[in-house]
């Protein structure tokens, strides 16, 4: 990992800090995470001659994989599908943050993208002018505080969907009385030493499943405290067909494509079965946990969720490391509600008390709609909750903007690539016809259409979405006015979008 970290540091480089921003570009990409770097690549390949820059608030690329530095940080999606379709992944399917950033660094270097990236630029505002037919972006250099003004014809929002600066931690009674340390994984302190300590990790999602096995070997004990159970998929951190194809001397490009298709086929089958035979799928998932914890371990209540599979994201546990820690006695699980913090730990409503030196709040994040940027159109503040989404990537009444919002049940990057294809095709269409702007608008046949929350909570209902649903755009009852969360349908539908549909209103 040290070697990988050094490679990333070298390839990130300071040169992009020194480069001055141009006054005007065709496209401005917000964010140098997995979506923004992918978008930059697609612009260079599909829209040759298009001028663009990438503005990134942090001091390097990576987004989530730079921000999150907690022990054991790794992907919860396989890299054959989380990786880009255009660059083969050659490592283990579940990868560390350092490995993912090294992969992204290669994309930047191989495609000469560094010249387009401006690090340390936090966007304060974005204003659209119908008279000038462009966006004016005001950004602040984080090192100097200097404000930079840039105009752009088109905004491509690739900044993710949560606030990087702070995670979500509930306000429990007694937190100020606790004599130990309370930390959120999203802002993990560099000086935190958990060796020999009693640690309580609050939460049961992918973050907890990552932190616990990373801490367990050196801590006195780690306790997973969850309000309710979640589903896990334990499995080997390898893909046999990939290893077999390598032994046969097949090229990495072919291996990448074959393995991607195999994984996506299996995921589609699993997702469908989660809807059509949830009880069977539930038993299969529980059987995977039993295989690691042993037949004498009582899964009820700690590993028996009340909801059907896939109503919340399912965490993959590579090589069953979380369950190995529990089986060894170095980690344990407690299910219950917190009554309050005490000086020495946490008191549950059941009366049980958990002693702790350190409490890790793996309790999720704060939803962030389009980067906490102050948007306005012709001088009027823009409230995205008042708009209706066009296929989860554009908004009614908002000109020349696209947003990357990935999938809950499949890898984020799958949709980042699909949205990139759409944006590049849209930009080419506008160039060919001399259009200066495009804005989605409800058509006459959409009059009276029911407007609903961004996503149906019966479909998917994690806490961060439920807490922030009021911030998100509305969805319509028709397919084109919603984010379906269905990659296996969208991979065929999005490339066929009719750019002459009246849903797109163009201006010359």
C-alpha positions as CSV (number, residue, x, y, z in Angstrom):
1,X,0.0,0.0,0.0
2,X,2.9,2.3,0.7
3,X,4.1,2.0,-2.9
4,X,0.6,2.7,-4.2
5,X,0.3,5.8,-2.0
6,X,3.6,7.1,-3.2
7,X,2.6,6.5,-6.9
8,X,-0.7,8.4,-6.2
9,X,1.1,11.3,-4.5
10,X,3.6,11.7,-7.4
11,X,1.0,11.5,-10.1
12,X,-1.4,13.9,-8.4
13,X,1.4,16.5,-8.5
14,X,1.2,20.2,-7.5
15,X,1.2,21.5,-11.1
16,X,-2.5,21.9,-11.4
17,X,-2.5,24.2,-8.4
18,X,-0.2,26.6,-10.2
19,X,-2.1,26.7,-13.4
20,X,-4.4,29.7,-13.9
21,X,-8.0,29.2,-14.7
22,X,-9.2,30.4,-18.2
23,X,-11.9,33.0,-18.2
24,X,-14.3,30.9,-20.4
25,X,-14.7,27.2,-21.3
26,X,-17.3,25.2,-23.1
27,X,-17.8,22.8,-20.2
28,X,-17.0,23.1,-16.5
29,X,-16.9,19.8,-14.6
30,X,-17.5,20.1,-10.9
31,X,-15.4,17.5,-8.9
32,X,-12.4,15.3,-9.6
33,X,-13.8,12.1,-8.2
34,X,-14.6,9.0,-10.0
35,X,-17.4,10.7,-12.0
36,X,-15.5,13.9,-12.8
37,X,-12.4,12.1,-14.0
38,X,-14.6,9.8,-16.1
39,X,-16.4,12.8,-17.6
40,X,-13.1,14.5,-18.5
41,X,-11.9,11.3,-20.3
42,X,-15.2,11.1,-22.3
43,X,-15.0,14.7,-23.3
44,X,-11.5,14.2,-24.8
45,X,-12.6,11.1,-26.7
46,X,-16.2,12.0,-27.7
47,X,-16.1,15.8,-28.0
48,X,-12.7,16.6,-29.5
49,X,-12.0,20.3,-29.5
50,X,-14.3,21.0,-26.6
51,X,-12.6,23.3,-24.0
52,X,-13.2,22.2,-20.4
53,X,-11.8,22.4,-16.9
54,X,-12.4,20.4,-13.8
55,X,-12.8,22.3,-10.5
56,X,-12.0,20.3,-7.4
57,X,-12.3,21.7,-3.8
58,X,-9.8,19.2,-2.4
59,X,-6.0,19.3,-3.0
60,X,-6.0,16.2,-5.1
61,X,-8.3,13.8,-7.1
62,X,-10.3,10.9,-5.8
63,X,-13.4,12.4,-4.1
64,X,-14.6,9.8,-1.6
65,X,-11.4,7.9,-1.9
66,X,-9.4,10.9,-0.8
67,X,-11.8,12.2,1.8
68,X,-12.4,8.9,3.7
69,X,-9.2,7.8,5.5
70,X,-10.6,5.5,8.2
71,X,-8.9,2.2,8.8
72,X,-9.5,-0.4,6.2
73,X,-11.2,2.0,3.7
74,X,-12.2,-0.1,0.7
75,X,-14.9,-0.3,-2.0
76,X,-18.2,-2.0,-1.4
77,X,-18.6,-2.6,-5.1
78,X,-16.4,-4.8,-7.3
79,X,-13.9,-2.8,-9.3
80,X,-14.7,-4.6,-12.6
81,X,-18.0,-2.6,-12.6
82,X,-16.9,0.3,-10.3
83,X,-13.9,0.8,-12.6
84,X,-14.4,2.5,-15.9
85,X,-15.6,0.5,-18.9
86,X,-12.7,1.9,-20.9
87,X,-9.8,0.9,-18.5
88,X,-9.4,-2.7,-17.4
89,X,-9.2,-3.5,-13.7
90,X,-6.5,-6.1,-12.9
91,X,-6.5,-6.4,-9.1
92,X,-8.8,-7.9,-6.6
93,X,-12.5,-7.1,-7.1
94,X,-12.8,-5.3,-3.7
95,X,-10.1,-2.7,-3.6
96,X,-8.6,-0.3,-1.1
97,X,-8.8,3.5,-1.4
98,X,-5.1,3.6,-2.3
99,X,-5.6,1.1,-5.1
100,X,-8.6,2.9,-6.5
101,X,-6.7,6.2,-6.5
102,X,-3.7,4.6,-8.2
103,X,-6.1,3.4,-10.9
104,X,-7.6,6.9,-11.3
105,X,-4.1,8.3,-11.4
106,X,-3.3,6.1,-14.3
107,X,-6.4,7.4,-16.1
108,X,-5.3,11.0,-15.6
109,X,-1.7,10.3,-16.7
110,X,-2.5,8.1,-19.7
111,X,-5.0,10.6,-21.1
112,X,-3.2,13.8,-20.2
113,X,-6.1,15.1,-18.0
114,X,-4.0,16.8,-15.4
115,X,-3.8,20.0,-17.5
116,X,-7.5,20.4,-17.2
117,X,-7.8,20.0,-13.4
118,X,-7.7,22.9,-11.0
119,X,-7.4,21.6,-7.4
120,X,-8.1,23.7,-4.3
121,X,-11.1,25.6,-5.9
122,X,-14.3,25.6,-3.8
123,X,-17.3,26.8,-5.8
124,X,-19.3,29.5,-4.0
125,X,-21.9,30.3,-6.6
126,X,-23.2,29.5,-10.1
127,X,-25.4,32.0,-11.9
128,X,-27.1,31.4,-15.3
129,X,-27.8,34.4,-17.6
130,X,-30.3,33.9,-20.3
131,X,-29.1,37.1,-21.9
132,X,-25.5,35.9,-22.1
133,X,-26.5,32.2,-22.5
134,X,-23.8,31.0,-20.1
135,X,-23.0,30.2,-16.4
136,X,-20.8,32.4,-14.3
137,X,-19.0,30.5,-11.6
138,X,-17.4,32.1,-8.6
139,X,-14.8,29.8,-6.9
140,X,-12.5,30.5,-4.0
141,X,-8.9,29.2,-3.9
142,X,-8.6,27.3,-0.7
143,X,-4.9,28.2,-0.2
144,X,-5.2,32.0,-0.6
145,X,-8.9,32.8,-0.2
146,X,-8.7,34.6,-3.6
147,X,-12.0,34.5,-5.6
148,X,-11.9,33.3,-9.3
149,X,-14.6,34.0,-11.8
150,X,-15.1,31.7,-14.8
151,X,-17.8,31.5,-17.4
152,X,-18.9,28.2,-19.0
153,X,-21.5,27.2,-21.5
154,X,-22.4,24.0,-19.8
155,X,-22.1,22.7,-16.2
156,X,-21.5,19.0,-15.5
157,X,-22.1,18.3,-11.8
158,X,-19.9,15.4,-10.7
159,X,-19.5,16.3,-7.0
160,X,-21.3,13.4,-5.5
161,X,-24.3,13.5,-3.2
162,X,-23.1,14.0,0.3
163,X,-21.2,16.7,2.2
164,X,-17.5,15.8,2.4
165,X,-16.7,18.1,5.2
166,X,-18.8,16.4,7.9
167,X,-20.6,13.1,8.4
168,X,-24.0,12.6,10.0
169,X,-24.0,12.0,13.7
170,X,-27.2,12.0,15.7
171,X,-27.4,14.2,18.8
172,X,-27.7,11.7,21.7
173,X,-28.1,12.8,25.3
174,X,-25.0,12.9,27.4
175,X,-22.5,13.0,24.5
176,X,-20.7,15.9,26.2
177,X,-20.3,13.9,29.4
178,X,-18.4,11.1,27.7
179,X,-14.8,11.1,28.7
180,X,-13.5,9.2,25.7
181,X,-13.3,10.2,22.0
182,X,-16.2,10.3,19.6
183,X,-15.2,10.2,15.9
184,X,-17.0,9.9,12.6
185,X,-15.3,7.7,10.0
186,X,-15.6,10.5,7.4
187,X,-13.3,12.8,9.5
188,X,-11.0,10.2,11.0
189,X,-8.3,11.8,13.2
190,X,-4.7,11.0,12.2
191,X,-3.7,10.8,15.8
192,X,-6.3,8.3,16.9
193,X,-4.8,5.2,18.4
194,X,-7.3,2.4,19.1
195,X,-4.7,-0.2,20.2
196,X,-5.6,-1.8,23.5
197,X,-8.8,0.2,23.7
198,X,-12.5,-0.7,24.0
199,X,-14.2,0.6,20.9
200,X,-17.9,0.8,20.1
201,X,-18.8,1.3,16.4
202,X,-22.4,2.6,16.0
203,X,-23.9,1.4,12.7
204,X,-24.1,-1.7,10.7
205,X,-23.6,-0.6,7.1
206,X,-20.6,-0.9,4.7
207,X,-18.5,1.5,6.8
208,X,-18.9,-0.5,10.0
209,X,-18.3,-3.7,8.1
210,X,-15.0,-2.1,7.0
211,X,-13.8,-0.5,10.2
212,X,-14.5,-3.4,12.6
213,X,-12.2,-6.0,11.0
214,X,-9.5,-3.3,10.5
215,X,-9.6,-2.4,14.3
216,X,-10.3,-5.8,15.8
217,X,-6.8,-7.3,15.7
218,X,-5.2,-4.5,17.9
219,X,-8.2,-3.3,20.0
220,X,-9.0,-4.9,23.4
221,X,-12.5,-5.4,22.0
222,X,-14.8,-3.9,19.3
223,X,-18.5,-3.8,19.7
224,X,-20.9,-3.2,16.8
225,X,-23.9,-1.3,18.1
226,X,-26.8,-1.3,15.7
227,X,-30.3,-0.1,16.0
228,X,-31.5,-2.7,13.4
229,X,-29.7,-5.4,11.4
230,X,-28.6,-5.3,7.8
231,X,-27.8,-7.8,5.1
232,X,-24.3,-8.8,4.2
233,X,-22.8,-10.9,1.4
234,X,-19.7,-12.6,2.5
235,X,-17.5,-14.0,-0.3
236,X,-14.0,-14.5,-1.5
237,X,-12.2,-11.4,-2.7
238,X,-11.4,-12.9,-6.1
239,X,-13.2,-13.8,-9.3
240,X,-12.2,-17.3,-10.5
241,X,-13.2,-16.7,-14.2
242,X,-10.8,-13.7,-14.2
243,X,-7.9,-15.8,-12.9
244,X,-8.7,-18.6,-15.3
245,X,-8.7,-16.2,-18.3
246,X,-5.4,-14.8,-17.2
247,X,-3.9,-18.3,-17.0
248,X,-5.1,-18.8,-20.6
249,X,-3.3,-15.6,-21.7
250,X,-6.4,-13.7,-22.6
251,X,-5.8,-9.9,-22.9
252,X,-6.9,-7.7,-19.9
253,X,-9.3,-5.8,-22.2
254,X,-11.2,-9.0,-22.9
255,X,-11.0,-10.2,-19.3
256,X,-12.4,-6.8,-18.1
257,X,-15.3,-6.9,-20.5
258,X,-16.2,-10.6,-19.9
259,X,-16.0,-10.3,-16.1
260,X,-18.1,-7.1,-16.2
261,X,-20.8,-8.8,-18.2
262,X,-20.7,-11.9,-15.9
263,X,-21.0,-9.7,-12.8
264,X,-23.8,-7.6,-14.2
265,X,-25.7,-10.6,-15.3
266,X,-25.4,-12.1,-11.9
267,X,-26.4,-8.8,-10.2
268,X,-29.5,-8.5,-12.4
269,X,-30.5,-12.0,-11.5
270,X,-30.0,-11.3,-7.8
271,X,-31.9,-8.0,-7.9
272,X,-34.8,-9.6,-9.7
273,X,-34.9,-12.5,-7.3
274,X,-34.8,-10.1,-4.3
275,X,-38.1,-8.7,-5.6
276,X,-39.8,-11.9,-6.8
277,X,-38.6,-14.4,-4.1
278,X,-37.3,-12.3,-1.2
279,X,-37.8,-15.0,1.4
280,X,-35.6,-17.4,-0.5
281,X,-32.9,-14.8,-1.1
282,X,-33.0,-13.8,2.6
283,X,-32.3,-17.4,3.6
284,X,-29.4,-17.6,1.1
285,X,-27.9,-14.5,2.6
286,X,-28.3,-15.7,6.2
287,X,-26.7,-19.0,5.2
288,X,-23.6,-17.1,4.1
289,X,-23.3,-15.5,7.5
290,X,-23.9,-18.8,9.3
291,X,-21.1,-20.4,7.3
292,X,-18.7,-18.0,9.0
293,X,-20.2,-17.7,12.5
294,X,-21.0,-21.4,12.9
295,X,-24.2,-23.3,13.5
296,X,-24.4,-22.5,17.2
297,X,-24.4,-18.7,16.7
298,X,-27.9,-17.3,17.0
299,X,-28.5,-14.9,14.1
300,X,-31.6,-13.5,15.7
301,X,-31.7,-10.5,16.3
302,X,-28.3,-9.3,15.1
303,X,-28.4,-10.6,11.5
304,X,-32.1,-10.9,10.9
305,X,-33.3,-7.7,9.1
306,X,-37.1,-7.0,9.1
307,X,-37.1,-5.6,5.5
308,X,-36.7,-7.6,2.3
309,X,-33.3,-7.7,0.6
310,X,-32.2,-4.7,-1.4
311,X,-34.4,-2.1,0.2
312,X,-31.1,-0.8,1.5
313,X,-27.6,-1.3,0.2
314,X,-26.1,-4.8,0.9
315,X,-22.5,-4.7,2.0
316,X,-20.1,-7.2,0.6
317,X,-17.7,-8.7,3.2
318,X,-14.5,-9.9,1.4
319,X,-13.3,-13.2,2.8
320,X,-15.8,-12.9,5.6
321,X,-13.4,-10.7,7.6
322,X,-16.1,-9.1,9.7
323,X,-17.5,-12.4,10.8
324,X,-14.1,-13.8,11.5
325,X,-13.6,-11.1,14.1
326,X,-16.9,-11.9,15.7
327,X,-16.2,-15.7,15.7
328,X,-12.8,-15.1,17.3
329,X,-14.3,-13.1,20.1
330,X,-12.4,-9.9,19.3
331,X,-15.6,-8.3,18.1
332,X,-19.3,-8.6,19.0
333,X,-22.7,-7.3,18.0
334,X,-25.3,-5.6,20.1
335,X,-28.7,-4.7,18.8
336,X,-30.6,-2.0,20.6
337,X,-31.5,1.7,21.0
338,X,-29.3,4.2,22.7
339,X,-30.8,5.9,25.7
340,X,-27.8,8.2,26.4
341,X,-24.0,8.4,26.7
342,X,-22.3,8.2,30.0
343,X,-18.9,9.2,31.2
344,X,-17.5,5.7,30.4
345,X,-19.7,4.5,27.5
346,X,-23.2,4.1,26.2
347,X,-26.4,3.1,28.1
348,X,-29.1,1.4,26.0
349,X,-32.8,1.6,26.5
350,X,-32.7,-2.1,27.5
351,X,-30.6,-1.1,30.5
352,X,-27.4,-2.7,29.2
353,X,-24.3,-0.5,29.3
354,X,-21.4,-0.7,26.9
355,X,-18.0,0.4,28.2
356,X,-16.0,2.4,25.6
357,X,-12.8,4.4,25.3
358,X,-13.6,5.4,21.8
359,X,-17.0,5.6,20.0
360,X,-17.0,5.5,16.2
361,X,-20.3,6.9,14.7
362,X,-20.6,5.0,11.4
363,X,-24.1,6.5,11.2
364,X,-24.1,7.8,7.6
365,X,-23.6,11.1,5.9
366,X,-25.4,14.4,5.2
367,X,-27.1,14.5,1.8
368,X,-25.7,17.4,-0.3
369,X,-27.6,18.5,-3.3
370,X,-25.3,19.8,-6.0
371,X,-22.4,20.7,-3.8
372,X,-23.9,23.3,-1.5
373,X,-23.4,25.8,-4.3
374,X,-25.6,28.9,-4.4
375,X,-27.4,28.5,-7.7
376,X,-29.4,31.2,-9.4
377,X,-31.1,31.7,-12.8
378,X,-31.4,35.2,-14.1
379,X,-30.9,36.6,-10.6
380,X,-33.5,34.3,-8.9
381,X,-32.2,31.8,-6.3
382,X,-32.7,28.2,-7.5
383,X,-34.4,25.6,-5.3
384,X,-33.8,22.2,-6.8
385,X,-36.7,20.8,-4.8
386,X,-39.0,22.8,-7.0
387,X,-37.8,21.1,-10.2
388,X,-38.6,17.8,-11.8
389,X,-35.8,15.6,-12.8
390,X,-35.3,14.4,-16.4
391,X,-34.1,10.8,-16.0
392,X,-32.2,11.7,-12.8
393,X,-29.6,13.8,-14.7
394,X,-31.2,17.1,-15.7
395,X,-33.8,19.4,-14.2
396,X,-36.8,21.3,-15.5
397,X,-36.1,25.0,-15.7
398,X,-32.3,24.6,-15.3
399,X,-30.4,25.3,-18.6
400,X,-27.2,23.6,-19.7
401,X,-26.6,21.4,-16.7
402,X,-26.2,17.6,-16.1
403,X,-25.8,15.8,-12.8
404,X,-24.3,12.4,-12.2
405,X,-26.2,10.4,-9.6
406,X,-25.3,6.7,-9.7
407,X,-27.1,3.5,-8.7
408,X,-28.0,2.1,-5.3
409,X,-28.0,-1.5,-6.4
410,X,-25.1,-1.4,-8.9
411,X,-21.8,0.4,-9.2
412,X,-21.9,4.2,-9.3
413,X,-19.5,4.3,-12.3
414,X,-21.8,2.4,-14.5
415,X,-24.2,5.3,-14.6
416,X,-21.3,7.9,-14.7
417,X,-20.3,6.3,-18.0
418,X,-23.9,6.3,-19.3
419,X,-24.5,9.9,-18.3
420,X,-21.2,10.9,-20.0
421,X,-22.3,9.3,-23.3
422,X,-25.6,11.3,-23.1
423,X,-23.9,14.6,-22.2
424,X,-21.4,14.2,-25.1
425,X,-24.1,13.3,-27.5
426,X,-26.2,16.3,-26.3
427,X,-23.2,18.7,-26.7
428,X,-22.6,17.4,-30.2
429,X,-26.3,17.8,-31.1
430,X,-26.3,21.4,-29.9
431,X,-23.1,22.2,-31.8
432,X,-24.4,20.7,-35.0
433,X,-27.7,22.7,-34.8
434,X,-26.2,25.9,-33.5
435,X,-28.1,25.8,-30.1
436,X,-26.7,27.9,-27.3
437,X,-28.8,26.3,-24.5
438,X,-31.1,23.5,-23.7
439,X,-33.5,23.2,-20.8
440,X,-35.8,20.3,-19.9
441,X,-39.5,21.2,-19.7
442,X,-42.7,19.2,-19.1
443,X,-44.6,18.7,-22.3
444,X,-48.3,19.3,-22.9
445,X,-48.9,15.5,-22.5
446,X,-47.3,15.7,-19.1
447,X,-49.9,18.1,-17.8
448,X,-51.5,16.7,-14.6
449,X,-48.8,14.1,-14.2
450,X,-48.3,13.1,-10.5
451,X,-45.2,14.6,-9.0
452,X,-43.6,12.3,-6.4
453,X,-40.5,12.2,-4.1
454,X,-37.1,11.6,-5.8
455,X,-37.4,7.8,-5.0
456,X,-40.2,5.5,-3.8
457,X,-39.3,4.6,-0.2
458,X,-40.8,1.2,-0.8
459,X,-38.1,0.7,-3.4
460,X,-35.1,2.0,-1.5
461,X,-35.0,3.8,1.9
462,X,-31.7,4.3,3.5
463,X,-31.6,6.9,6.3
464,X,-29.6,9.6,4.4
465,X,-32.2,9.7,1.6
466,X,-35.1,9.7,4.0
467,X,-33.6,12.6,6.0
468,X,-32.8,14.6,2.8
469,X,-35.7,13.8,0.5
470,X,-37.1,17.3,0.8
471,X,-33.9,18.7,-0.7
472,X,-34.1,16.6,-3.9
473,X,-36.0,17.3,-7.1
474,X,-39.3,15.7,-7.7
475,X,-39.9,12.7,-10.0
476,X,-42.8,12.3,-12.4
477,X,-44.9,9.2,-12.9
478,X,-43.5,8.7,-16.4
479,X,-40.2,6.9,-17.0
480,X,-38.5,9.9,-18.5
481,X,-39.2,12.0,-15.5
482,X,-37.5,9.8,-12.9
483,X,-34.3,8.1,-12.0
484,X,-35.3,4.4,-12.3
485,X,-32.3,3.0,-10.5
486,X,-32.3,0.2,-13.0
487,X,-29.0,0.0,-14.8
488,X,-30.1,-3.1,-16.8
489,X,-32.9,-1.0,-18.4
490,X,-31.0,2.3,-18.7
491,X,-28.1,0.8,-20.5
492,X,-30.4,0.3,-23.5
493,X,-32.7,3.3,-23.0
494,X,-30.3,6.2,-22.4
495,X,-28.4,5.7,-25.7
496,X,-31.8,5.9,-27.5
497,X,-33.0,9.2,-26.0
498,X,-34.5,11.3,-28.8
499,X,-32.7,14.7,-28.5
500,X,-35.5,16.2,-30.6
501,X,-38.1,15.3,-28.0
502,X,-40.2,18.3,-27.0
503,X,-38.9,17.6,-23.4
504,X,-35.8,19.5,-24.6
505,X,-36.3,23.2,-25.3
506,X,-33.4,24.6,-27.2
507,X,-32.4,28.3,-27.7
508,X,-30.2,29.6,-30.5
